[in-house]
Amino acid sequence: MKATGKHSITGLLTVFFLAGALIFTGCEGSEAKREVEETVKELSGAGLVDKGEKLKQQIRDLNAEDVRRIQEDLSRGIYEEE
């Protein structure tokens, strides 16, 4: 097996172990639960996915704002031919 395959399996086992620890420990509302949840998010890449989605939404919002601004400028005749 290649090294990347071993790393993937090791990562998955770690995530499953941490998720199992979270489920079976029953540490509701405690600091330990929050730490385990953050570790699972880090290892699974969920945090990066969330950041990426937020960034995509910010770009969409900025693009929509630019389109709105250009349309307003066009309606006021700012971009007329000379």
C-alpha positions in Angstrom: 0.0 0.0 0.0 1.3 3.5 -0.8 2.2 5.9 1.9 -0.8 8.2 1.1 -3.2 5.2 1.5 -1.7 4.5 4.9 -2.1 8.1 5.9 -5.7 8.1 4.7 -6.5 5.0 6.7 -4.7 6.3 9.7 -6.6 9.6 9.5 -10.0 7.9 9.1 -9.3 5.6 12.0 -8.3 8.6 14.1 -11.5 10.4 13.2 -13.6 7.4 14.0 -11.8 6.9 17.3 -12.5 10.5 18.2 -16.1 10.4 17.1 -16.6 7.2 19.1 -15.0 8.8 22.1 -17.3 11.7 21.8 -20.4 9.5 21.6 -19.5 7.1 24.4 -18.1 9.6 26.9 -21.3 11.6 27.3 -19.5 14.8 28.2 -22.4 17.0 27.3 -21.6 20.7 27.5 -18.2 20.2 28.9 -14.9 21.7 27.6 -13.7 18.2 26.7 -16.7 17.7 24.3 -15.9 21.0 22.6 -12.2 20.1 22.2 -13.1 16.7 20.7 -15.6 18.3 18.3 -13.0 20.8 17.2 -10.4 18.0 16.7 -12.8 15.9 14.7 -13.6 19.0 12.5 -9.9 19.7 11.9 -9.1 16.1 11.0 -12.1 15.6 8.8 -11.5 18.9 7.0 -15.0 20.2 7.9 -13.5 23.5 9.1 -11.8 24.1 5.7 -15.1 23.3 3.9 -17.0 25.7 6.0 -14.4 28.5 5.4 -14.5 27.8 1.7 -18.3 28.0 1.6 -18.2 31.3 3.5 -15.6 32.6 1.1 -17.7 31.6 -1.9 -20.8 33.3 -0.4 -18.8 36.5 0.2 -17.6 36.5 -3.4 -21.2 36.0 -4.6 -22.4 38.9 -2.5 -19.6 41.1 -3.8 -20.4 40.2 -7.4 -24.1 40.9 -6.8 -23.3 44.3 -5.3 -21.0 45.1 -8.3 -23.7 44.2 -10.8 -26.3 46.3 -8.9 -23.9 49.3 -8.8 -23.1 49.0 -12.5 -26.8 48.7 -13.4 -27.5 51.9 -11.4 -24.7 53.7 -13.1 -26.0 52.6 -16.5 -29.5 53.9 -15.7 -28.0 57.2 -14.7 -26.0 57.4 -18.0 -22.6 57.3 -16.5 -21.2 55.0 -19.2 -22.2 56.9 -22.2 -20.3 56.7 -25.5 -18.1 59.7 -26.3 
